[in-house]
Amino acid sequence: MIISEINNYIKITTLFIMLFLISCGSRKDIVYLQNAQQFETEVETNTFEPKFKIDDILSIYISSFDMAATTPFNLTKGSGEDIQELEYVIDKEGFIDFPVLGKIKLLGLSTSEAKELFRTKLIDGGYLKDPIVNIRIKNFRVTVLGQVRQPGTYNVAGERITILEAIGLAGDLDIKGRRDNVLVIRDFNGAKTYTRINLTTKEFIHSPVYYLTQNDVVYIEPNNSVVKTSNLDSRLTIGLSLFSIMLTAIIAITR
């Protein structure tokens, strides 16, 4: 009887192992851009520029041929070797408080639009004849979570990053991540949008989230095999525990 029970134990264990092995991914589950054809050309028509949001941190530097005239606009903080340029935070109403020019509303503007706004104010106000305005978003970062090799938050040096580049920063998706249902969470002044894209087709490059904006979150959810395996792990642990108890009881009784 004991030998019979051991044989049953082996059969059940083998069955569980087979269930683990049958959850295999196919090419259509893991390959990006599957419908892109050889030598196919995709013309870039996207002139995307990020728009300024509430709580954005900006670096603004004004220069001109007459550098002495620009001094009032380029305030610094600290002293000695610790001198740093002043940063500006867009407040809840969408304004920054800039030296000499006062309150300026930047909410919803792109970098190029903001530069033109500053140039107009500086020239029309008679402050500078030929100002050069440099504006940079200091808090441009994106977060990549879920089934990637290195989830985390990444700082972006420029102001233009694609979702593929962001995933690249995170070490690419691991084999367990779903390529066909990637979620991008975007926050614009308190209103969140949720957009899903399919990386296995080329059409996602036309998505409004192909280019990410500051503080976007990219989430890669686990594929079905991971979910099934997770459920199976729990059932397997419970099943083996019960079977072990039963086997121990059978051995004790037969003795």
TIDO-453040 format. One record per atom (N, C-alpha, C): residue number from 1; chain; atom name; x, y, z. Coordinates in steps of 0.02 Angstrom, whole numbers. Atoms other than C-alpha are relative to their C-alpha. Layout:
<rs>
NUM  A  CA  X  Y  Z
...
</rs>
This chain:
<rs>
1  A  N  42  -61  0
1  A  CA  0  0  0
1  A  C  43  63  0
2  A  N  -45  -58  -4
2  A  CA  143  117  41
2  A  C  30  15  -69
3  A  N  -30  -9  67
3  A  CA  224  86  -129
3  A  C  -51  31  -48
4  A  N  53  -28  42
4  A  CA  57  123  -213
4  A  C  -9  75  13
5  A  N  8  -71  -18
5  A  CA  40  288  -119
5  A  C  59  41  -25
6  A  N  -59  -36  25
6  A  CA  218  337  -164
6  A  C  -4  11  -75
7  A  N  8  -6  72
7  A  CA  183  302  -346
7  A  C  -50  55  -17
8  A  N  49  -53  11
8  A  CA  29  414  -336
8  A  C  30  69  12
9  A  N  -34  -63  -16
9  A  CA  136  550  -257
9  A  C  43  23  -59
10  A  N  -44  -16  56
10  A  CA  260  539  -401
10  A  C  -41  23  -60
11  A  N  43  -19  56
11  A  CA  119  549  -529
11  A  C  -27  71  8
12  A  N  28  -67  -13
12  A  CA  43  704  -447
12  A  C  55  53  -8
13  A  N  -56  -47  6
13  A  CA  214  790  -435
13  A  C  17  11  -74
14  A  N  -14  -5  72
14  A  CA  246  753  -619
14  A  C  -52  43  -36
15  A  N  55  -40  30
15  A  CA  76  827  -664
15  A  C  10  74  13
16  A  N  -12  -70  -16
16  A  CA  117  989  -574
16  A  C  58  28  -41
17  A  N  -57  -23  40
17  A  CA  285  1002  -663
17  A  C  -21  12  -72
18  A  N  24  -7  69
18  A  CA  199  978  -831
18  A  C  -41  64  -8
19  A  N  41  -61  3
19  A  CA  76  1118  -791
19  A  C  44  62  -2
20  A  N  -46  -56  2
20  A  CA  223  1234  -760
20  A  C  30  8  -70
21  A  N  -35  -3  64
21  A  CA  305  1189  -924
21  A  C  -43  20  -59
22  A  N  43  -14  58
22  A  CA  154  1212  -1037
22  A  C  -14  74  -10
23  A  N  12  -72  5
23  A  CA  145  1400  -1002
23  A  C  59  33  -36
24  A  N  -56  -26  39
24  A  CA  267  1447  -1140
24  A  C  -24  59  -43
25  A  N  18  -56  41
25  A  CA  269  1614  -1233
25  A  C  15  -15  -73
26  A  N  -12  8  71
26  A  CA  258  1621  -1422
26  A  C  30  65  -28
27  A  N  -31  -58  32
27  A  CA  341  1742  -1545
27  A  C  -47  60  1
28  A  N  47  -56  3
28  A  CA  183  1846  -1559
28  A  C  -10  34  68
29  A  N  7  -29  -67
29  A  CA  187  1877  -1372
29  A  C  58  45  19
30  A  N  -60  -33  -26
30  A  CA  363  1946  -1358
30  A  C  37  45  -50
31  A  N  -37  -38  49
31  A  CA  422  2025  -1522
31  A  C  -33  68  -12
32  A  N  25  -67  13
32  A  CA  403  2215  -1546
32  A  C  -11  10  -76
33  A  N  7  -25  69
33  A  CA  342  2298  -1708
33  A  C  -6  -56  -51
34  A  N  3  60  42
34  A  CA  290  2134  -1788
34  A  C  -25  14  -71
35  A  N  27  -12  67
35  A  CA  197  2213  -1934
35  A  C  40  53  -39
36  A  N  -43  -45  38
36  A  CA  340  2327  -1987
36  A  C  34  -39  -57
37  A  N  -25  35  58
37  A  CA  394  2279  -2163
37  A  C  73  20  -15
38  A  N  -69  -14  18
38  A  CA  572  2270  -2230
38  A  C  4  60  -47
39  A  N  -12  -61  38
39  A  CA  634  2436  -2299
39  A  C  -59  49  2
40  A  N  57  -46  -6
40  A  CA  471  2519  -2247
40  A  C  23  65  33
41  A  N  -19  -66  -26
41  A  CA  489  2706  -2213
41  A  C  -59  32  36
42  A  N  51  -36  -39
42  A  CA  392  2797  -2078
42  A  C  22  72  6
43  A  N  -19  -71  -1
43  A  CA  396  2986  -2100
43  A  C  -18  30  67
44  A  N  11  -32  -65
44  A  CA  416  3082  -1938
44  A  C  -38  66  -10
45  A  N  40  -61  5
45  A  CA  276  3212  -1930
45  A  C  -18  28  68
46  A  N  17  -21  -67
46  A  CA  266  3227  -1742
46  A  C  47  55  23
47  A  N  -40  -57  -24
47  A  CA  325  3398  -1683
47  A  C  -11  9  75
48  A  N  16  -1  -71
48  A  CA  295  3352  -1502
48  A  C  48  43  41
49  A  N  -37  -37  -51
49  A  CA  351  3473  -1367
49  A  C  -38  -6  65
50  A  N  34  4  -64
50  A  CA  313  3448  -1183
50  A  C  -27  68  21
51  A  N  31  -62  -26
51  A  CA  199  3577  -1102
51  A  C  16  6  74
52  A  N  -15  -12  -70
52  A  CA  238  3656  -936
52  A  C  -60  -17  44
53  A  N  52  20  -46
53  A  CA  140  3587  -789
53  A  C  10  34  68
54  A  N  -5  -26  -68
54  A  CA  104  3645  -612
54  A  C  55  -39  37
55  A  N  -56  27  -40
55  A  CA  255  3614  -496
55  A  C  61  -17  -43
56  A  N  -61  8  39
56  A  CA  377  3605  -642
56  A  C  53  47  26
57  A  N  -57  -40  -21
57  A  CA  549  3668  -595
57  A  C  39  21  -62
58  A  N  -31  -26  61
58  A  CA  627  3780  -727
58  A  C  65  36  14
59  A  N  -61  -39  1
59  A  CA  799  3846  -760
59  A  C  -7  50  -57
60  A  N  9  -52  51
60  A  CA  790  4014  -852
60  A  C  61  46  1
61  A  N  -60  -42  5
61  A  CA  943  4107  -913
61  A  C  -7  47  -59
62  A  N  6  -52  51
62  A  CA  942  4271  -1010
62  A  C  71  24  -18
63  A  N  -65  -26  22
63  A  CA  1093  4322  -1114
63  A  C  -10  51  -56
64  A  N  3  -52  51
64  A  CA  1133  4464  -1233
64  A  C  71  23  -14
65  A  N  -66  -29  13
65  A  CA  1279  4556  -1313
65  A  C  21  46  57
66  A  N  -14  -42  -58
66  A  CA  1265  4677  -1168
66  A  C  -15  -41  63
67  A  N  11  45  -56
67  A  CA  1289  4553  -1026
67  A  C  -14  37  65
68  A  N  13  -39  -61
68  A  CA  1286  4689  -894
68  A  C  -74  14  7
69  A  N  71  -15  -1
69  A  CA  1107  4728  -942
69  A  C  -42  -61  19
70  A  N  38  61  -17
70  A  CA  1056  4547  -912
70  A  C  6  -20  73
71  A  N  -13  19  -70
71  A  CA  1120  4539  -733
71  A  C  -62  -1  44
72  A  N  60  2  -43
72  A  CA  953  4586  -651
72  A  C  -47  -59  -13
73  A  N  45  55  17
73  A  CA  868  4441  -739
73  A  C  28  -69  18
74  A  N  -33  64  -14
74  A  CA  993  4306  -690
74  A  C  22  -2  73
75  A  N  -15  2  -71
75  A  CA  983  4294  -502
75  A  C  32  -67  19
76  A  N  -34  61  -24
76  A  CA  1090  4167  -408
76  A  C  -12  -8  74
77  A  N  4  13  -71
77  A  CA  1090  4087  -237
77  A  C  65  -32  23
78  A  N  -62  26  -27
78  A  CA  1232  4037  -123
78  A  C  56  51  -6
79  A  N  -57  -45  4
79  A  CA  1406  4112  -116
79  A  C  63  -41  -12
80  A  N  -63  33  12
80  A  CA  1585  4074  -162
80  A  C  -5  -53  -54
81  A  N  2  55  48
81  A  CA  1604  3906  -248
81  A  C  -68  -34  -4
82  A  N  66  31  -3
82  A  CA  1424  3860  -205
82  A  C  -54  41  -35
83  A  N  48  -41  35
83  A  CA  1342  3990  -316
83  A  C  -38  -43  -52
84  A  N  43  37  47
84  A  CA  1195  3916  -413
84  A  C  -52  47  -29
85  A  N  52  -41  31
85  A  CA  1071  3990  -534
85  A  C  -67  -13  35
86  A  N  65  6  -33
86  A  CA  898  4022  -464
86  A  C  -47  -41  -43
87  A  N  50  41  36
87  A  CA  762  3898  -511
87  A  C  -70  28  15
88  A  N  67  -27  -5
88  A  CA  579  3940  -537
88  A  C  -51  -58  -2
89  A  N  51  52  -5
89  A  CA  431  3832  -487
89  A  C  -67  29  -22
90  A  N  66  -23  23
90  A  CA  265  3850  -578
90  A  C  -51  -13  55
91  A  N  46  7  -57
91  A  CA  134  3883  -444
91  A  C  -67  -28  -21
92  A  N  64  32  13
92  A  CA  -43  3817  -430
92  A  C  -43  38  -50
93  A  N  36  -40  50
93  A  CA  -108  3959  -539
93  A  C  35  0  -67
94  A  N  -35  5  64
94  A  CA  21  3923  -673
94  A  C  52  55  -11
95  A  N  -46  -56  8
95  A  CA  136  4073  -640
95  A  C  68  -15  32
96  A  N  -63  -6  -36
96  A  CA  317  4101  -596
96  A  C  10  74  15
97  A  N  -15  -69  -17
97  A  CA  382  4260  -514
97  A  C  71  14  -22
98  A  N  -66  -10  30
98  A  CA  526  4320  -622
98  A  C  26  70  15
99  A  N  -28  -66  -16
99  A  CA  646  4461  -580
99  A  C  -16  53  -53
100  A  N  15  -59  41
100  A  CA  598  4632  -651
100  A  C  -66  -8  -37
101  A  N  60  9  40
101  A  CA  462  4559  -762
101  A  C  -61  -18  41
102  A  N  56  16  -44
102  A  CA  355  4500  -616
102  A  C  -32  -67  -17
103  A  N  37  63  10
103  A  CA  219  4366  -632
103  A  C  -7  -14  -75
104  A  N  6  22  70
104  A  CA  225  4269  -795
104  A  C  -34  -68  0
105  A  N  36  63  3
105  A  CA  102  4131  -837
105  A  C  31  -45  -53
106  A  N  -33  47  45
106  A  CA  189  3981  -912
106  A  C  -38  -66  -7
107  A  N  37  63  1
107  A  CA  64  3842  -879
107  A  C  -28  -15  -70
108  A  N  26  20  64
108  A  CA  23  3747  -1038
108  A  C  41  21  -60
109  A  N  -43  -20  55
109  A  CA  160  3828  -1142
109  A  C  55  -51  -12
110  A  N  -59  40  14
110  A  CA  299  3734  -1229
110  A  C  61  44  12
111  A  N  -62  -37  -11
111  A  CA  481  3784  -1208
111  A  C  8  55  -52
112  A  N  -8  -51  53
112  A  CA  484  3874  -1376
112  A  C  -49  57  8
113  A  N  50  -53  -11
113  A  CA  323  3968  -1337
113  A  C  20  44  59
114  A  N  -22  -39  -58
114  A  CA  392  4021  -1168
114  A  C  59  46  -18
115  A  N  -57  -41  21
115  A  CA  554  4082  -1247
115  A  C  -24  61  -38
116  A  N  26  -56  39
116  A  CA  457  4190  -1369
116  A  C  -36  50  44
117  A  N  34  -45  -47
117  A  CA  351  4259  -1228
117  A  C  50  44  38
118  A  N  -51  -38  -36
118  A  CA  506  4311  -1131
118  A  C  33  51  -46
119  A  N  -31  -46  47
119  A  CA  586  4388  -1285
119  A  C  -45  61  -13
120  A  N  47  -55  12
120  A  CA  430  4491  -1318
120  A  C  -2  48  59
121  A  N  2  -42  -59
121  A  CA  423  4555  -1139
121  A  C  64  40  9
122  A  N  -64  -34  -9
122  A  CA  608  4597  -1135
122  A  C  11  55  -52
123  A  N  -10  -50  54
123  A  CA  608  4688  -1303
123  A  C  -52  56  6
124  A  N  53  -51  -3
124  A  CA  439  4776  -1287
124  A  C  6  43  62
125  A  N  -9  -39  -61
125  A  CA  482  4829  -1111
125  A  C  62  44  -1
126  A  N  -60  -43  6
126  A  CA  643  4910  -1172
126  A  C  58  -23  43
127  A  N  -54  25  -43
127  A  CA  753  4801  -1062
127  A  C  61  -23  -40
128  A  N  -54  27  41
128  A  CA  856  4715  -1197
128  A  C  -19  4  -73
129  A  N  13  -5  71
129  A  CA  873  4733  -1385
129  A  C  -1  -68  -35
130  A  N  -7  64  34
130  A  CA  924  4558  -1435
130  A  C  10  -57  50
131  A  N  -9  51  -52
131  A  CA  894  4440  -1290
131  A  C  0  -72  -27
132  A  N  1  72  14
132  A  CA  932  4255  -1300
132  A  C  -24  -34  64
133  A  N  32  30  -59
133  A  CA  822  4152  -1184
133  A  C  10  -76  -1
134  A  N  -8  72  -8
134  A  CA  867  3978  -1124
134  A  C  -43  -24  58
135  A  N  45  27  -51
135  A  CA  736  3879  -1030
135  A  C  6  -76  -1
136  A  N  -6  72  -5
136  A  CA  754  3701  -967
136  A  C  -42  -26  58
137  A  N  38  32  -54
137  A  CA  639  3588  -866
137  A  C  49  -42  42
138  A  N  -48  34  -43
138  A  CA  742  3528  -718
138  A  C  -27  -65  30
139  A  N  29  59  -32
139  A  CA  620  3397  -655
139  A  C  -29  -49  -52
140  A  N  25  46  52
140  A  CA  598  3300  -818
140  A  C  25  -70  16
141  A  N  -17  69  -16
141  A  CA  594  3119  -763
141  A  C  -60  -44  -16
142  A  N  53  48  14
142  A  CA  494  2964  -805
142  A  C  11  -61  45
143  A  N  -3  59  -43
143  A  CA  454  2809  -703
143  A  C  -24  -60  -40
144  A  N  17  62  34
144  A  CA  451  2633  -774
144  A  C  -6  -55  52
145  A  N  14  50  -51
145  A  CA  372  2497  -667
145  A  C  -24  -65  -31
146  A  N  28  64  23
146  A  CA  319  2316  -681
146  A  C  53  -47  -24
147  A  N  -43  55  24
147  A  CA  399  2178  -783
147  A  C  56  26  -45
148  A  N  -60  -22  34
148  A  CA  560  2265  -833
148  A  C  60  -20  44
149  A  N  -59  25  -36
149  A  CA  737  2220  -783
149  A  C  23  47  55
150  A  N  -23  -49  -50
150  A  CA  773  2382  -687
150  A  C  -54  53  10
151  A  N  52  -50  -13
151  A  CA  612  2468  -630
151  A  C  27  58  41
152  A  N  -22  -58  -39
152  A  CA  635  2643  -563
152  A  C  -19  65  -34
153  A  N  12  -67  27
153  A  CA  628  2830  -595
153  A  C  65  25  -31
154  A  N  -60  -20  38
154  A  CA  747  2901  -725
154  A  C  -4  73  -20
155  A  N  -5  -70  22
155  A  CA  802  3080  -754
155  A  C  15  3  -74
156  A  N  -9  -8  73
156  A  CA  795  3139  -935
156  A  C  40  64  -12
157  A  N  -44  -57  10
157  A  CA  935  3253  -992
157  A  C  -33  54  -44
158  A  N  33  -48  44
158  A  CA  835  3334  -1132
158  A  C  -74  8  17
159  A  N  71  -8  -11
159  A  CA  650  3365  -1153
159  A  C  -40  -40  -51
160  A  N  33  40  51
160  A  CA  607  3230  -1278
160  A  C  23  -72  8
161  A  N  -18  70  -8
161  A  CA  603  3044  -1242
161  A  C  -60  -43  -21
162  A  N  53  44  22
162  A  CA  503  2905  -1323
162  A  C  -11  -55  52
163  A  N  15  54  -47
163  A  CA  421  2762  -1230
163  A  C  50  -57  -9
164  A  N  -50  51  11
164  A  CA  546  2643  -1311
164  A  C  66  18  34
165  A  N  -61  -22  -33
165  A  CA  691  2746  -1247
165  A  C  -6  -7  76
166  A  N  11  7  -72
166  A  CA  615  2748  -1072
166  A  C  5  -73  22
167  A  N  -5  72  -14
167  A  CA  595  2559  -1076
167  A  C  72  -23  -5
168  A  N  -71  17  6
168  A  CA  775  2549  -1134
168  A  C  40  20  62
169  A  N  -33  -22  -62
169  A  CA  831  2648  -981
169  A  C  -12  -51  56
170  A  N  18  49  -51
170  A  CA  743  2517  -875
170  A  C  25  -71  -17
171  A  N  -29  64  16
171  A  CA  839  2376  -959
171  A  C  -43  -45  -44
172  A  N  47  36  43
172  A  CA  696  2324  -1076
172  A  C  -47  -44  41
173  A  N  48  45  -32
173  A  CA  547  2214  -1035
173  A  C  34  -68  11
174  A  N  -23  69  -7
174  A  CA  587  2045  -962
174  A  C  -49  -46  -37
175  A  N  39  47  40
175  A  CA  514  1889  -1042
175  A  C  -72  -7  26
176  A  N  66  9  -31
176  A  CA  365  1895  -923
176  A  C  -46  60  -9
177  A  N  41  -60  7
177  A  CA  302  2068  -972
177  A  C  -44  -1  -62
178  A  N  46  -3  58
178  A  CA  152  2097  -1086
178  A  C  21  58  -45
179  A  N  -18  -51  50
179  A  CA  201  2191  -1244
179  A  C  -62  33  -30
180  A  N  59  -22  37
180  A  CA  23  2213  -1305
180  A  C  -48  43  42
181  A  N  46  -38  -43
181  A  CA  -51  2311  -1159
181  A  C  39  44  49
182  A  N  -42  -43  -41
182  A  CA  76  2438  -1095
182  A  C  -41  62  20
183  A  N  40  -55  -26
183  A  CA  -4  2571  -984
183  A  C  45  61  14
184  A  N  -34  -63  -15
184  A  CA  53  2753  -979
184  A  C  -47  44  40
185  A  N  40  -43  -44
185  A  CA  -12  2860  -835
185  A  C  30  70  -3
186  A  N  -23  -69  9
186  A  CA  0  3047  -866
186  A  C  -41  46  44
187  A  N  33  -47  -44
187  A  CA  -40  3185  -743
187  A  C  11  70  -27
188  A  N  -5  -70  22
188  A  CA  -79  3360  -806
188  A  C  -43  42  45
189  A  N  33  -46  -45
189  A  CA  -121  3481  -668
189  A  C  -58  -32  39
190  A  N  50  33  -42
190  A  CA  -216  3356  -562
190  A  C  -45  -48  -37
191  A  N  42  45  39
191  A  CA  -306  3266  -704
191  A  C  44  -56  -29
192  A  N  -40  57  23
192  A  CA  -239  3092  -740
192  A  C  -32  -32  -61
193  A  N  23  36  59
193  A  CA  -253  3005  -907
193  A  C  34  -68  -1
194  A  N  -26  68  4
194  A  CA  -228  2819  -938
194  A  C  -5  -23  -73
195  A  N  -2  20  70
195  A  CA  -174  2762  -1110
195  A  C  38  -66  -7
196  A  N  -32  65  10
196  A  CA  -133  2585  -1166
196  A  C  23  -5  -73
197  A  N  -27  9  68
197  A  CA  -25  2542  -1316
197  A  C  25  -71  -9
198  A  N  -22  67  18
198  A  CA  27  2384  -1405
198  A  C  69  4  -34
199  A  N  -67  -5  27
199  A  CA  215  2372  -1432
199  A  C  14  -51  -56
200  A  N  -12  50  51
200  A  CA  197  2223  -1548
200  A  C  -21  24  -70
201  A  N  19  -28  64
201  A  CA  125  2333  -1686
201  A  C  33  68  -9
202  A  N  -34  -63  13
202  A  CA  203  2484  -1770
202  A  C  -45  60  12
203  A  N  46  -56  -6
203  A  CA  46  2589  -1747
203  A  C  9  41  64
204  A  N  -6  -35  -64
204  A  CA  93  2636  -1569
204  A  C  44  63  -6
205  A  N  -42  -60  7
205  A  CA  219  2764  -1635
205  A  C  -42  63  -14
206  A  N  45  -57  12
206  A  CA  69  2874  -1679
206  A  C  -41  16  62
207  A  N  38  -11  -62
207  A  CA  1  2866  -1501
207  A  C  21  66  32
208  A  N  -18  -62  -35
208  A  CA  -6  3028  -1399
208  A  C  49  -12  57
209  A  N  -48  13  -53
209  A  CA  103  2940  -1270
209  A  C  65  -30  -27
210  A  N  -63  25  28
210  A  CA  239  2884  -1391
210  A  C  58  43  26
211  A  N  -47  -44  -32
211  A  CA  333  3038  -1332
211  A  C  -26  13  71
212  A  N  21  -8  -69
212  A  CA  328  3046  -1143
212  A  C  10  71  23
213  A  N  -8  -65  -31
213  A  CA  307  3203  -1040
213  A  C  28  -9  70
214  A  N  -30  4  -66
214  A  CA  385  3245  -873
214  A  C  -47  -32  51
215  A  N  36  36  -54
215  A  CA  331  3130  -730
215  A  C  -50  -51  -25
216  A  N  42  56  24
216  A  CA  243  3003  -842
216  A  C  21  -64  34
217  A  N  -14  66  -29
217  A  CA  230  2827  -771
217  A  C  -18  -52  -52
218  A  N  11  55  47
218  A  CA  248  2676  -884
218  A  C  -3  -65  40
219  A  N  8  62  -38
219  A  CA  181  2513  -814
219  A  C  -6  -60  -48
220  A  N  0  62  39
220  A  CA  217  2342  -890
220  A  C  -30  -55  43
221  A  N  32  50  -41
221  A  CA  96  2213  -826
221  A  C  25  -70  -17
222  A  N  -24  68  13
222  A  CA  140  2028  -809
222  A  C  -45  -36  -51
223  A  N  39  38  49
223  A  CA  85  1909  -946
223  A  C  -40  -55  34
224  A  N  45  51  -28
224  A  CA  -42  1770  -923
224  A  C  37  -58  33
225  A  N  -37  56  -29
225  A  CA  90  1639  -889
225  A  C  23  14  71
226  A  N  -22  -19  -67
226  A  CA  153  1736  -738
226  A  C  -58  -4  49
227  A  N  59  2  -43
227  A  CA  -23  1754  -669
227  A  C  -19  -72  15
228  A  N  18  70  -10
228  A  CA  -59  1570  -696
228  A  C  51  -35  46
229  A  N  -52  31  -41
229  A  CA  108  1520  -620
229  A  C  -7  21  73
230  A  N  9  -25  -68
230  A  CA  75  1630  -468
230  A  C  -56  -37  35
231  A  N  56  37  -29
231  A  CA  -93  1547  -440
231  A  C  18  -73  11
232  A  N  -19  70  -5
232  A  CA  -19  1377  -473
232  A  C  49  -11  58
233  A  N  -47  5  -56
233  A  CA  121  1409  -348
233  A  C  -37  -8  66
234  A  N  38  3  -62
234  A  CA  -7  1439  -211
234  A  C  -35  -68  7
235  A  N  36  64  -3
235  A  CA  -109  1285  -256
235  A  C  49  -58  9
236  A  N  -49  53  -6
236  A  CA  48  1180  -273
236  A  C  26  -6  71
237  A  N  -24  1  -69
237  A  CA  111  1231  -101
237  A  C  -50  -31  47
238  A  N  53  27  -43
238  A  CA  -55  1193  -20
238  A  C  -9  -75  -14
239  A  N  10  70  18
239  A  CA  -75  1031  -118
239  A  C  54  -45  26
240  A  N  -55  41  -24
240  A  CA  98  967  -76
240  A  C  0  -6  76
241  A  N  4  3  -73
241  A  CA  74  1012  107
241  A  C  -52  -50  23
242  A  N  53  48  -18
242  A  CA  -91  917  116
242  A  C  20  -71  -16
243  A  N  -19  68  19
243  A  CA  -19  771  21
243  A  C  54  -28  47
244  A  N  -52  22  -46
244  A  CA  131  766  136
244  A  C  -30  -23  66
245  A  N  34  19  -62
245  A  CA  16  761  287
245  A  C  -35  -67  -8
246  A  N  35  63  13
246  A  CA  -88  624  208
246  A  C  48  -59  -4
247  A  N  -49  53  7
247  A  CA  66  523  162
247  A  C  29  -21  67
248  A  N  -25  15  -67
248  A  CA  134  538  338
248  A  C  -49  -40  41
249  A  N  53  35  -37
249  A  CA  -33  482  409
249  A  C  -7  -72  -24
250  A  N  6  68  28
250  A  CA  -41  333  291
250  A  C  57  -45  25
251  A  N  -58  39  -24
251  A  CA  135  277  339
251  A  C  -7  -18  73
252  A  N  8  13  -72
252  A  CA  96  295  523
252  A  C  -52  -54  13
253  A  N  53  49  -10
253  A  CA  -64  193  506
253  A  C  24  -70  -20
254  A  N  -21  65  24
254  A  CA  17  53  406
254  A  C  53  -33  45
255  A  N  -46  28  -47
255  A  CA  150  33  537
255  A  C  -35  -35  59
</rs>
